[in-house]
């Protein structure tokens, strides 16, 4: 996705604008000013105003750039943040809690041409990722940037910026549906612990004592906001049938891990045949594909991430089969080789999610 396409999407799509405003905590009384001029002949891609007060100054970058252009974008953001801090304007703008923002497509991270975590970003600025699959927007936190940077120090490779651990996708789905119902009922904020204790634990899901990770996962990909209510994208996901939700999670966020895991399992034998594949064997083959390095959020935490991904593949997608604590595994189908229609059909036939969805419907 190049910069011009991203620029046009923001201009033309009100849902994208609203998602951006929500991430930046800007109310609905707003105006987007495109190609706005600032001192010293600099033009920002967008100024977001509320009245005459500037709330954000956006610099966009496409995924078709190299490291020098990305660093140039950081430099532009530095200047915009300076202008905001010093109240410098060519148009008599007022500044109120103004953030300079660097925003780019998710594929800039997925392409792995450079590591965005090793750069310094101006104090007060924000780094936003535009998901070029589902058009969701999220802030990349300092903690996440630090995690990406540490991958280099710890001789790790990052194949994706997203992850889930110690949860199933249907647990995310059920929590999101519950929060969506509460939002429709008029709730303006949700208490996580109260929600877990009063309702979610009654579902008795596989990770029933670990709903904290569900909230963390939903928040990290901006499916819920700071009040624990569904964002624009989160609301759309909550209204989907589970099989469609699972496929969207795969295509928009999780496919680098799941495709790699399936490729590794296929090295043991063909689809539909039982194989013996231990965690050390799986981890060893994965590392061999990355010059001996471990993979962030996959093989860097002993077997914990591997176990989580395999459980998701079995219980959510039904694309692998194995018994608990067994190394005997079978690939039922390959997600990456089938159409959305075929995958969602397999999910509806093989996922264990539906027994918990039925319980959810009976309890609520």
C-alpha positions as CSV (number, residue, x, y, z in Angstrom):
1,X,0.0,0.0,0.0
2,X,1.6,3.3,-1.1
3,X,1.2,6.6,0.6
4,X,-1.2,8.0,-1.9
5,X,-3.6,5.1,-1.5
6,X,-3.5,5.5,2.3
7,X,-4.1,9.2,2.0
8,X,-7.1,8.7,-0.2
9,X,-8.6,6.1,2.1
10,X,-8.5,8.5,5.0
11,X,-10.2,11.2,2.9
12,X,-12.9,9.0,1.5
13,X,-13.8,6.6,4.3
14,X,-15.6,7.9,7.4
15,X,-15.2,4.7,9.3
16,X,-11.4,5.0,9.0
17,X,-11.6,8.6,10.1
18,X,-13.7,7.6,13.1
19,X,-11.3,4.8,14.0
20,X,-8.4,7.2,13.8
21,X,-10.2,9.7,16.0
22,X,-10.9,7.0,18.6
23,X,-7.3,5.9,18.7
24,X,-6.2,9.5,19.2
25,X,-8.9,10.2,21.7
26,X,-10.5,13.0,19.7
27,X,-14.2,13.8,20.0
28,X,-16.6,13.8,17.1
29,X,-16.3,17.6,16.6
30,X,-13.4,17.4,14.2
31,X,-12.1,18.5,10.8
32,X,-9.4,16.8,8.6
33,X,-7.3,19.4,6.7
34,X,-5.3,17.7,3.9
35,X,-1.8,18.8,2.9
36,X,-1.7,21.5,5.5
37,X,1.2,24.0,5.6
38,X,3.5,24.6,8.5
39,X,6.5,26.8,9.1
40,X,9.6,26.5,6.9
41,X,7.6,25.2,4.0
42,X,6.7,21.9,5.5
43,X,3.4,20.2,4.5
44,X,1.7,17.7,6.8
45,X,-0.4,15.0,5.2
46,X,-3.3,15.9,7.6
47,X,-4.1,18.3,10.4
48,X,-6.9,17.1,12.7
49,X,-8.7,20.0,14.3
50,X,-11.4,20.3,16.8
51,X,-12.8,23.8,16.3
52,X,-9.7,25.9,15.8
53,X,-7.6,23.7,18.0
54,X,-5.1,21.3,16.5
55,X,-5.3,17.9,18.1
56,X,-3.0,15.9,15.8
57,X,-0.6,16.4,12.9
58,X,-0.2,13.3,10.7
59,X,2.7,12.2,8.6
60,X,1.9,9.2,6.4
61,X,4.3,6.7,4.9
62,X,3.5,3.8,2.5
63,X,4.9,0.3,2.7
64,X,6.9,0.8,-0.5
65,X,9.7,2.7,1.2
66,X,13.2,2.0,2.5
67,X,14.7,2.8,5.8
68,X,15.9,6.3,4.7
69,X,12.4,7.4,3.9
70,X,11.1,6.0,7.1
71,X,13.7,7.9,9.1
72,X,12.8,11.0,7.1
73,X,9.2,10.6,8.3
74,X,10.4,10.4,11.9
75,X,12.3,13.7,11.3
76,X,9.1,15.3,9.9
77,X,7.2,14.2,13.0
78,X,9.9,15.6,15.2
79,X,9.4,19.0,13.6
80,X,5.6,18.9,13.8
81,X,5.8,18.0,17.5
82,X,8.2,20.9,18.0
83,X,5.8,23.3,16.2
84,X,2.9,22.1,18.5
85,X,5.0,22.4,21.6
86,X,6.2,25.9,20.7
87,X,2.7,27.0,19.4
88,X,4.1,27.8,15.9
89,X,1.5,28.1,13.1
90,X,1.0,29.9,9.8
91,X,-2.8,29.9,10.3
92,X,-3.3,31.2,13.8
93,X,-4.0,27.6,15.0
94,X,-4.3,26.9,18.7
95,X,-2.8,23.7,20.0
96,X,-4.4,21.5,22.7
97,X,-2.9,18.2,23.7
98,X,-1.5,18.0,20.2
99,X,0.4,14.9,19.1
100,X,2.5,14.5,16.0
101,X,1.7,11.2,14.4
102,X,3.6,8.8,12.2
103,X,1.2,6.4,10.5
104,X,2.0,3.6,8.1
105,X,0.6,0.3,6.8
106,X,1.0,-2.9,8.7
107,X,2.9,-4.5,5.8
108,X,5.9,-2.2,6.5
109,X,6.5,-4.3,9.6
110,X,5.4,-7.6,7.9
111,X,7.9,-7.1,5.1
112,X,10.8,-7.0,7.7
113,X,13.0,-4.8,5.6
114,X,14.0,-2.9,8.8
115,X,13.1,-3.0,12.4
116,X,10.9,0.0,13.5
117,X,11.7,-0.7,17.1
118,X,15.3,0.5,17.0
119,X,14.5,4.1,16.1
120,X,13.9,7.0,18.5
121,X,10.6,8.7,18.2
122,X,9.9,12.3,19.4
123,X,8.5,12.7,22.9
124,X,4.8,13.3,22.8
125,X,4.4,11.8,19.4
126,X,2.4,8.7,18.5
127,X,3.2,5.8,16.1
128,X,0.1,4.3,14.4
129,X,-0.3,1.2,12.3
130,X,-2.9,1.0,9.6
131,X,-3.9,-2.6,9.0
132,X,-3.9,-2.9,5.2
133,X,-6.1,-6.0,5.3
134,X,-9.1,-4.9,7.5
135,X,-8.4,-1.1,7.7
136,X,-8.2,-1.1,11.5
137,X,-5.8,1.3,13.2
138,X,-3.9,0.9,16.4
139,X,-1.2,2.6,18.4
140,X,2.1,0.9,18.6
141,X,3.1,1.4,22.2
142,X,6.6,2.1,23.6
143,X,6.5,-1.3,25.1
144,X,5.9,-3.0,21.8
145,X,8.6,-0.9,20.1
146,X,11.0,-2.0,22.9
147,X,10.0,-5.7,22.3
148,X,10.7,-5.4,18.6
149,X,14.0,-3.7,19.3
150,X,15.0,-6.4,21.8
151,X,14.5,-9.1,19.2
152,X,17.7,-7.9,17.6
153,X,19.6,-7.9,20.9
154,X,18.4,-11.4,21.7
155,X,19.1,-12.7,18.3
156,X,15.4,-13.2,17.4
157,X,13.5,-12.6,14.2
158,X,10.0,-11.0,14.2
159,X,7.7,-12.4,11.5
160,X,4.6,-10.5,12.8
161,X,3.8,-7.8,15.3
162,X,0.7,-9.6,16.5
163,X,0.3,-12.5,18.9
164,X,-2.1,-14.2,21.3
165,X,-1.1,-16.5,24.0
166,X,-2.8,-18.8,26.5
167,X,-6.2,-18.2,25.0
168,X,-8.3,-19.4,22.1
169,X,-9.8,-17.2,19.4
170,X,-13.3,-18.2,20.4
171,X,-12.6,-16.8,23.9
172,X,-11.7,-13.5,22.3
173,X,-14.9,-13.8,20.3
174,X,-17.2,-14.5,23.2
175,X,-15.7,-11.7,25.3
176,X,-16.0,-9.3,22.4
177,X,-19.7,-10.3,21.9
178,X,-20.4,-9.7,25.5
179,X,-18.8,-6.3,25.5
180,X,-20.7,-5.4,22.3
181,X,-24.0,-6.3,24.0
182,X,-23.1,-4.1,27.0
183,X,-22.2,-1.2,24.6
184,X,-25.6,-1.5,22.9
185,X,-27.2,-1.5,26.4
186,X,-25.7,1.9,27.0
187,X,-22.6,1.1,29.1
188,X,-19.9,3.7,28.7
189,X,-17.1,1.6,30.4
190,X,-16.6,-1.9,31.5
191,X,-14.7,-3.3,34.5
192,X,-12.5,-6.2,33.3
193,X,-12.3,-8.1,36.6
194,X,-16.1,-7.7,37.3
195,X,-16.9,-8.9,33.8
196,X,-14.7,-11.9,34.3
197,X,-16.0,-12.9,37.7
198,X,-19.7,-12.2,37.1
199,X,-20.0,-13.7,33.6
200,X,-17.0,-14.9,31.6
201,X,-15.9,-17.6,34.1
202,X,-19.4,-19.1,33.9
203,X,-18.5,-20.2,30.3
204,X,-15.9,-22.6,31.7
205,X,-13.7,-22.3,28.6
206,X,-10.2,-23.9,28.3
207,X,-8.4,-20.8,29.7
208,X,-11.2,-19.9,32.1
209,X,-8.9,-18.5,34.8
210,X,-7.0,-16.4,32.3
211,X,-9.4,-13.9,30.8
212,X,-6.9,-11.2,31.5
213,X,-5.0,-12.3,28.4
214,X,-8.2,-12.1,26.4
215,X,-8.6,-8.5,27.3
216,X,-4.9,-7.8,26.6
217,X,-5.2,-9.4,23.2
218,X,-8.3,-7.5,22.2
219,X,-6.8,-4.3,23.3
220,X,-3.4,-4.8,21.6
221,X,-5.0,-5.1,18.2
222,X,-7.5,-2.3,19.0
223,X,-10.7,-4.4,18.9
224,X,-11.6,-2.8,22.3
225,X,-10.9,0.8,23.4
226,X,-9.5,2.2,26.7
227,X,-13.0,1.8,28.2
228,X,-13.1,-1.9,27.3
229,X,-15.8,-1.3,24.7
230,X,-15.6,-2.5,21.1
231,X,-14.0,-0.2,18.6
232,X,-15.6,0.3,15.1
233,X,-13.7,-2.8,13.9
234,X,-14.4,-4.7,17.1
235,X,-18.1,-4.1,16.7
236,X,-18.0,-5.5,13.2
237,X,-16.1,-8.5,14.3
238,X,-18.5,-9.1,17.2
239,X,-21.4,-9.3,14.8
240,X,-19.8,-11.9,12.6
241,X,-20.5,-15.6,12.8
242,X,-17.6,-17.3,14.6
243,X,-16.2,-19.0,11.5
244,X,-16.0,-15.6,9.7
245,X,-14.4,-14.0,12.8
246,X,-11.8,-16.7,13.0
247,X,-11.0,-16.3,9.3
248,X,-10.7,-12.5,9.6
249,X,-8.3,-13.0,12.6
250,X,-6.2,-15.4,10.5
251,X,-6.1,-13.2,7.3
252,X,-5.6,-9.8,9.1
253,X,-3.3,-10.8,12.0
254,X,-2.2,-14.4,12.5
255,X,-1.4,-16.0,9.1
256,X,2.4,-15.6,9.4
257,X,2.5,-17.9,12.4
258,X,-0.2,-20.4,11.3
259,X,1.1,-20.7,7.8
260,X,4.7,-21.3,9.1
261,X,3.5,-23.9,11.6
262,X,1.6,-25.8,8.8
263,X,4.6,-25.6,6.5
264,X,6.7,-27.1,9.3
265,X,4.3,-29.9,10.1
266,X,4.0,-30.8,6.4
267,X,7.8,-31.5,6.4
268,X,7.1,-34.5,8.6
269,X,4.5,-36.0,6.2
270,X,1.5,-35.3,3.9
271,X,-1.9,-34.0,4.9
272,X,-4.2,-36.5,6.4
273,X,-1.4,-38.7,7.9
274,X,-0.5,-39.1,11.5
275,X,3.0,-37.8,12.3
276,X,5.2,-37.6,15.4
277,X,6.3,-34.0,15.9
278,X,7.8,-33.0,19.2
279,X,8.2,-29.4,20.3
280,X,12.0,-29.5,20.0
281,X,11.7,-30.9,16.5
282,X,9.1,-28.2,15.5
283,X,11.2,-25.5,17.0
284,X,14.4,-26.8,15.4
285,X,12.8,-26.7,11.9
286,X,11.5,-23.2,12.4
287,X,14.9,-22.0,13.5
288,X,16.5,-23.6,10.5
289,X,14.3,-21.4,8.3
290,X,15.7,-18.2,9.9
291,X,19.5,-19.0,10.0
292,X,19.3,-20.6,13.5
293,X,17.4,-17.7,15.1
294,X,14.4,-18.1,17.3
295,X,11.1,-16.4,16.2
296,X,9.5,-13.8,18.4
297,X,6.1,-14.9,19.8
298,X,6.6,-18.4,18.4
299,X,9.8,-20.2,19.6
300,X,11.3,-17.7,22.1
301,X,9.5,-18.8,25.2
302,X,10.3,-22.5,25.3
303,X,7.2,-24.4,24.3
304,X,4.6,-22.0,25.6
305,X,3.9,-20.1,22.3
306,X,4.1,-23.3,20.3
307,X,1.5,-24.9,22.5
308,X,-0.8,-21.9,22.2
309,X,-0.6,-21.8,18.4
310,X,-1.2,-25.5,18.1
311,X,-4.2,-25.3,20.4
312,X,-5.7,-22.5,18.3
313,X,-5.1,-24.5,15.1
314,X,-6.9,-27.5,16.6
315,X,-9.7,-25.9,18.7
316,X,-10.5,-22.8,16.6
317,X,-9.8,-23.8,13.1
318,X,-9.8,-27.6,13.3
319,X,-6.9,-27.7,10.8
320,X,-4.8,-30.1,12.9
321,X,-5.7,-33.0,15.2
322,X,-3.9,-34.2,18.3
323,X,-4.6,-35.3,21.9
324,X,-3.5,-33.3,24.9
325,X,0.2,-33.9,25.8
326,X,0.6,-36.1,22.7
327,X,3.2,-35.6,20.0
328,X,1.1,-37.5,17.5
329,X,-0.4,-35.0,15.1
330,X,-2.4,-34.9,11.9
331,X,-3.0,-32.0,9.4
332,X,-6.6,-31.9,8.4
333,X,-6.4,-29.1,5.9
334,X,-4.0,-26.2,5.0
335,X,-5.5,-22.8,5.7
336,X,-3.2,-21.1,3.2
337,X,-4.3,-23.3,0.3
338,X,-8.0,-22.8,0.6
339,X,-10.5,-20.1,-0.2
340,X,-12.3,-18.2,2.6
341,X,-15.5,-20.2,1.8
342,X,-13.7,-23.5,2.2
343,X,-11.9,-22.5,5.4
344,X,-15.1,-21.2,7.1
345,X,-16.8,-24.4,6.2
346,X,-14.1,-26.5,7.8
347,X,-14.2,-24.2,10.9
348,X,-18.0,-24.7,11.2
349,X,-17.5,-28.4,11.0
350,X,-14.5,-28.9,13.2
351,X,-14.1,-26.1,15.7
352,X,-15.0,-26.8,19.3
353,X,-16.1,-23.1,19.6
354,X,-19.7,-23.8,19.0
355,X,-20.4,-25.6,22.3
356,X,-19.2,-22.6,24.1
357,X,-21.1,-20.2,21.9
358,X,-24.3,-22.2,22.7
359,X,-23.5,-21.9,26.4
360,X,-23.0,-18.2,26.0
361,X,-26.4,-17.9,24.3
362,X,-28.1,-19.8,27.1
363,X,-26.4,-17.8,29.9
364,X,-26.9,-14.4,28.5
